[in-house]
């Protein structure tokens, strides 16, 4: 018997080599224009969303934030060696928390992302790193010593707060030729978002949130799906399937009705992607072997475009600029088309196993933009103010 498995959208990243030594040196970048010696860029920019972690049994109010992608660009005409990056949380202009990224960590980040850029991995995973939006045509440095115009990327810095700050400041210091001290900084707002919309639940009955926005879940580390849910159903013995789980029909969730969470207009609808029992883990297959096979499938899907990773899916535009997304739907089940108006609780498709899915489940998330694909500016927003274990969804009934 196997435990419940869910989609790992970014599982490939752990398997990507980061050996910059095997990559040829690039040509010297041209001199950068004058300005601040070190420029700090963010993607997504402007603000960071919080997630509340206070729930039943939690003695304190706790909040987490993930600073997804930060880049430091050398804007001078000479080389600069980065020494330290400081992440500071501020409230009313006073620092309430500080996290330091030391020289060794900056060096490791430079080596890793230099390799990923030259292997074209950053291009493939642009839906996650979004380099095309904030570092287009900017070469990455292979070490923490930046040539003119080069950048270093630091990603996925998680922060824990006992009270809500209003700003995150990233400061970086380094040394130019002659050990001249140089620095730079940038800020983003911290937003404790509460949707003005009222949402139902995308399925009815009793469900397990198998992957939630907690920091140990894979969703939290990608801005486009940061607060997503993976939903499965459990049966006897706490398993998501009957028998060995070698067929899609063995899974309790497979074919369940998927419901619109609020009134809205369909802005994306895709159907026709086939599903296969062979994509499930087999009884005699080790986790390692299944991981390798799933990674290979993921790469094939990404080669077709991010929509193939999503599988059969529906996206709906709601009031106040928010969108809901329903991924991995059953082939042939999508019952809406682009332009359709839907009501809360309306049946829009059936739960399936299409796209990048390790077993039948519904991937659901809200965002502040329509697109969740390559180079998208959309980012995930919270679907409830409390932690996943305490989500208080209103009963999803069709409006009468």
Protein Blocks (a to p, Z undefined) as FASTA:
>chain_A
ZZdddddfklmmmmpccbfklpccddddddddeddfbacddddehiacdddfbdehiabd
cdddddfbacdddfbfbdcddfbdcddddeehiafbdcdddfklmmmmmmmmmmmmmnom
mmmmmmmnommmmmgoiacdfbfbdcehiacddehiacddfbdcfbdcdddddddehhia
cdddddddddddddfbdcddfbecjdddfbccbfkbmklmpfklmmgccdddddehhiab
ehjlpafklpmkgopacddfbdcddfbdcehiacdfklpccfklcfklmmmmmmmmmmmm
mmnojklmnopadddddehhiacddehiaehkacbdehiacdehiafbdcdfehjdfbdc
ddddddfbfblcehiabdcddfbfbdfkloccddddddZZ
